[in-house]
Amino acid sequence: MLAVSFLVATLCYFRRLHLYLGHRLKWWIGYLQRKFKRNLSVAAEVDLLSYCAREWKGETPRAKLMRKAYEELFWRRHVKCVRRVKSDNYDALRSVLFQIFSQGLSFPSWMKEKDIVKLPEKLLFSQGCNWIQQYSFGPERYTGSNVFGKLRKCVELLKMQWTHFSGIKDYHKRGNMCNILFSDASLEYKLYEALKFIMLYQVTEVYEQMKMKKIDMFILGYTLEVKIKVFRLFKFNSRDFEVCYPEDPLREWPEISLLTENDCHYHIPVF
């Protein structure tokens, strides 16, 4: 009788333990899923026309124009989906870099020829660019005396990640790795600070073309050696609806596509 009571008590204990552990596991899974979803800066693909219908309701002139522009992309430009991109000061960089990594594009030729990690010292000591000593990293207003060390780490991270993604041959694996990388805000912003700095370096190379209105997009395309095609939906039915940066690439560069509703925030069209 004592043995039976002990067995019943043991079974009850393990049952309660099982329920408790199951509850905690479910809580942690939900927490991690919410955290991952909240931090993912490039959302999953959604149907383009469904997205348009949700975002542009009503009968205002602008809503009608945007719906026509989205229909143009869907029916004539063969854009089937869109990936929403987090809106902040880095969304253009994020939209381009995500596509470069997800497509496994290789380094620009000039980056292969130069040690980009040494660019901060080169700009200061060879070209006298003293502004580097006051360089700020995103929201940081003061970087102290270790600005070179911070810049080098950012550029090293960009070089390492780019090398890693360009070496992955499987498309789906690259996509999964991109989702992981672009859900880590601290790593993301280091990549963007590296890109910002390298773009500043490239300004000296494109100085003669500074008259362009969208010099930031031009420098981004020139720096990464990609042709950036932008569908400017608010310019539908005008010659500026579809523009490219740079307009005439020096070589046959890979093409990256963006769409924007206002020239301030960008999303990724999926063909």
LINCORLIN-V25710 format. One record per backbone hydrogen bond with DSSP energy under -0.5 kcal/mol. NH is the residue of the N-H (numbers start at 1). CO is the residue of the C=O. E is the energy in kcal/mol with one decimal. If there is no record, write none. Layout:
nh->NH co->CO e->E
nh->NH co->CO e->E
This chain:
nh->5 co->1 e->-2.2
nh->6 co->2 e->-2.3
nh->7 co->3 e->-2.3
nh->8 co->4 e->-2.5
nh->9 co->5 e->-2.5
nh->10 co->6 e->-2.4
nh->11 co->7 e->-2.4
nh->12 co->8 e->-2.3
nh->13 co->9 e->-2.2
nh->14 co->10 e->-2.5
nh->15 co->11 e->-2.1
nh->16 co->12 e->-2.4
nh->17 co->13 e->-2.5
nh->18 co->14 e->-2.6
nh->19 co->15 e->-2.3
nh->20 co->16 e->-2.5
nh->21 co->17 e->-2.9
nh->22 co->18 e->-2.4
nh->23 co->19 e->-2.3
nh->24 co->20 e->-2.5
nh->25 co->21 e->-2.8
nh->26 co->22 e->-2.3
nh->27 co->23 e->-2.1
nh->28 co->24 e->-2.5
nh->29 co->25 e->-2.5
nh->30 co->26 e->-2.3
nh->31 co->27 e->-2.5
nh->32 co->28 e->-2.8
nh->33 co->29 e->-2.4
nh->34 co->30 e->-2.5
nh->35 co->31 e->-2.6
nh->36 co->32 e->-2.8
nh->37 co->33 e->-2.5
nh->38 co->34 e->-2.5
nh->39 co->35 e->-1.9
nh->40 co->36 e->-1.3
nh->41 co->39 e->-0.5
nh->41 co->182 e->-2.7
nh->43 co->84 e->-3.0
nh->46 co->82 e->-1.9
nh->48 co->80 e->-2.5
nh->51 co->47 e->-2.4
nh->52 co->48 e->-2.4
nh->53 co->49 e->-2.5
nh->54 co->50 e->-1.8
nh->55 co->51 e->-2.2
nh->56 co->52 e->-2.8
nh->64 co->60 e->-2.4
nh->65 co->61 e->-2.2
nh->66 co->62 e->-2.6
nh->67 co->63 e->-2.2
nh->68 co->64 e->-2.1
nh->69 co->65 e->-2.2
nh->70 co->66 e->-2.5
nh->71 co->67 e->-2.2
nh->72 co->68 e->-2.1
nh->73 co->69 e->-2.0
nh->74 co->70 e->-2.3
nh->75 co->71 e->-2.9
nh->76 co->72 e->-2.0
nh->77 co->72 e->-1.4
nh->79 co->73 e->-2.7
nh->80 co->78 e->-0.7
nh->80 co->270 e->-1.9
nh->81 co->270 e->-2.1
nh->82 co->46 e->-2.1
nh->83 co->268 e->-2.6
nh->84 co->44 e->-0.5
nh->84 co->82 e->-0.6
nh->86 co->41 e->-3.0
nh->88 co->86 e->-0.8
nh->91 co->88 e->-1.3
nh->94 co->90 e->-3.1
nh->95 co->91 e->-2.6
nh->96 co->92 e->-1.9
nh->97 co->93 e->-2.9
nh->98 co->94 e->-2.4
nh->99 co->95 e->-1.2
nh->100 co->96 e->-2.2
nh->101 co->97 e->-2.6
nh->102 co->98 e->-2.8
nh->103 co->99 e->-1.9
nh->104 co->100 e->-0.6
nh->104 co->101 e->-0.8
nh->105 co->100 e->-2.1
nh->111 co->108 e->-0.6
nh->112 co->108 e->-1.2
nh->113 co->109 e->-1.1
nh->114 co->110 e->-1.1
nh->116 co->114 e->-1.2
nh->118 co->115 e->-1.8
nh->119 co->116 e->-1.3
nh->122 co->118 e->-2.0
nh->123 co->119 e->-2.7
nh->124 co->120 e->-1.8
nh->125 co->121 e->-2.9
nh->126 co->121 e->-0.5
nh->126 co->122 e->-2.0
nh->127 co->122 e->-1.1
nh->128 co->124 e->-0.8
nh->129 co->123 e->-2.6
nh->130 co->128 e->-1.5
nh->132 co->129 e->-1.5
nh->133 co->130 e->-1.6
nh->134 co->131 e->-1.6
nh->135 co->132 e->-1.8
nh->138 co->136 e->-0.9
nh->140 co->137 e->-2.1
nh->146 co->143 e->-0.7
nh->147 co->144 e->-0.5
nh->150 co->146 e->-2.2
nh->151 co->147 e->-2.5
nh->152 co->148 e->-2.7
nh->153 co->149 e->-2.0
nh->154 co->150 e->-2.1
nh->155 co->151 e->-2.7
nh->156 co->152 e->-2.9
nh->157 co->153 e->-2.2
nh->158 co->154 e->-2.2
nh->159 co->155 e->-2.6
nh->160 co->156 e->-2.6
nh->161 co->157 e->-2.9
nh->162 co->158 e->-2.5
nh->163 co->159 e->-2.3
nh->164 co->160 e->-2.3
nh->165 co->161 e->-2.7
nh->166 co->162 e->-2.5
nh->167 co->163 e->-0.9
nh->167 co->164 e->-0.5
nh->168 co->165 e->-1.3
nh->169 co->167 e->-0.7
nh->171 co->169 e->-0.5
nh->174 co->170 e->-2.1
nh->175 co->171 e->-2.1
nh->176 co->172 e->-2.3
nh->177 co->173 e->-2.5
nh->178 co->174 e->-2.4
nh->179 co->175 e->-2.1
nh->180 co->176 e->-1.7
nh->181 co->177 e->-2.6
nh->182 co->178 e->-3.1
nh->183 co->180 e->-1.3
nh->184 co->181 e->-1.7
nh->185 co->183 e->-0.7
nh->188 co->184 e->-2.5
nh->189 co->185 e->-2.5
nh->190 co->186 e->-1.1
nh->191 co->187 e->-1.9
nh->192 co->188 e->-2.1
nh->193 co->189 e->-2.3
nh->194 co->190 e->-1.9
nh->195 co->191 e->-2.2
nh->196 co->192 e->-2.8
nh->197 co->193 e->-2.2
nh->198 co->194 e->-2.5
nh->199 co->195 e->-2.5
nh->200 co->196 e->-2.0
nh->201 co->197 e->-2.1
nh->202 co->198 e->-2.0
nh->203 co->199 e->-0.9
nh->203 co->200 e->-0.6
nh->204 co->200 e->-0.5
nh->204 co->201 e->-0.9
nh->205 co->202 e->-1.3
nh->206 co->202 e->-1.1
nh->206 co->203 e->-0.7
nh->209 co->206 e->-1.8
nh->210 co->207 e->-1.6
nh->212 co->209 e->-1.6
nh->215 co->212 e->-0.7
nh->215 co->213 e->-0.7
nh->218 co->214 e->-2.1
nh->219 co->215 e->-2.8
nh->220 co->216 e->-2.0
nh->221 co->217 e->-2.5
nh->222 co->218 e->-2.8
nh->223 co->219 e->-3.1
nh->224 co->220 e->-2.1
nh->225 co->221 e->-0.9
nh->226 co->221 e->-1.9
nh->227 co->254 e->-3.1
nh->228 co->226 e->-0.7
nh->228 co->245 e->-2.9
nh->229 co->227 e->-0.8
nh->229 co->256 e->-3.3
nh->230 co->228 e->-0.5
nh->230 co->243 e->-3.2
nh->231 co->258 e->-2.5
nh->232 co->230 e->-0.8
nh->232 co->241 e->-3.4
nh->233 co->231 e->-1.1
nh->233 co->260 e->-2.3
nh->235 co->232 e->-2.1
nh->236 co->233 e->-1.5
nh->238 co->235 e->-1.2
nh->241 co->238 e->-1.6
nh->243 co->230 e->-2.2
nh->245 co->228 e->-2.0
nh->253 co->251 e->-2.0
nh->254 co->225 e->-0.6
nh->256 co->227 e->-2.9
nh->258 co->229 e->-2.7
nh->259 co->267 e->-1.9
nh->260 co->231 e->-2.5
nh->261 co->265 e->-0.6
nh->267 co->259 e->-2.6
nh->268 co->83 e->-2.2
nh->269 co->267 e->-0.6
nh->270 co->81 e->-2.9
nh->271 co->269 e->-0.5
